């Protein structure tokens, strides 16, 4: 009987060990090795979503960053604080400013030899301290984040504000930045490590599967379209497509190309948090104003100028991580790239309009969709709706605005008419210069 009991106990223990071996530990490894910006924000969001999908037991967030956009860092730290499985920060050299905030949000912090954490004062792109409203906000979220993870909130606040004194740690006039040993001493690092194996060993995990998180092909395509050069090409197609559609109404291909380019331009920036709803709205308003100028108020007036400014301005703003026209934290290089890309695209569109238009009308493709031959009278082609009497030389008045087509009144009768491309206002005196076809060709009688 005793032997049977011992056998059952051994069998049960063996089954437990077997089940534990089968239930392997999965660790997701993510890397943030650049400035914190909307791209980093989206990367971490996708990474944590992937951790859920594969049922990861731990997430290792390897950091080497000098900081970046405060709003994006705030979203990342909130996401980490609310995440349901342990997230470990592995500082592999630097976690400054926004990087320090993200690290403090993690469940545990590990640091490689020679690494540092701290210096979280909010600065503008020229290196000067940002206005106090930004410092105050950074102090508050550093303090609350440290409290949430059981770390000293005053030390976290001292990483932001040089005026905060922390006994034996920081003196007035210097923000707190910890080396590895200092971070360990004051509870902002669990240990110095040299690899992920070291981190997992300290969590008493020796047998695990390490999954490296990388963006899939669709995200890489999106990243490709964020390249300023590609953005410039898309802007050129947007503008060129609109222009050629206006030149050859009804063809459809140019405007279709413009619409596709617009979608490819805005969606990547929108998904990465750069394109705000109001910026897209400004672009749409700009297009509407240009359409009003072309079809309703011919000429080049206020609507057209405002439409161009709104459209071009929106295309530039979409590329920049500005906060409602606040460019304090936008890298001047990014502003230069955005303006340069848009400017070169506009220049390319102008060149395309002048030289590409001629090539288009002479191309085989254009001859398939438009009538390019001239049907001369000498070849027997005649078409006149006004066979009984000619109206050439007759004078009258514009019954509607002609832009360039509309209606005219001659001898009390209303006729369809068009101009050589000029705009003629309603009630202006006109003269018929051709009556071939179903519409009269007219010109304005000057003064």
Buried (B, 14 or more C-beta within 10 A) or exposed (E): EEEEEEEEEEEEEEEEEEEEEEEEBBBBBBBBEEBBBBBBBBBBBBBBEBBEEEEBBBBBBBBBBBBBBBBBBBBBBEBBBEBEBBBBBBBBBBBBBBBBBBBBBBBBBBBBEEBBBBBBBBBBBEEEEBEEEBBEBBBEBBBBBBEEBEBBBBBBBBBBBBEBBBEEBBEEEBBBBBBBEBBBEBBBBBBBBEEBEBBBEBBEBEEBEBBEBEBEEEBEEBBEBBEBEBBBBBBBBBBBBBBBBBEBEEBEEBBEBBBBBBEBBBEBBBBBBBBBEEBBEBBEBBBBBBBBBBEEBBEEEEBBEBBBEBBBBBBBBBBBBBBEEEBBBBBEEBBEBBBBBBBBBBEBBBEBBEEBBEEBEEEEEBEEEEEEEEEEEEEEEEEEEBEEEEBBEBEBBBBBBBBBEBBBBBEEEEBBBBBEEEBBEEEBEBBBBBBBEEBBBBBBEEE
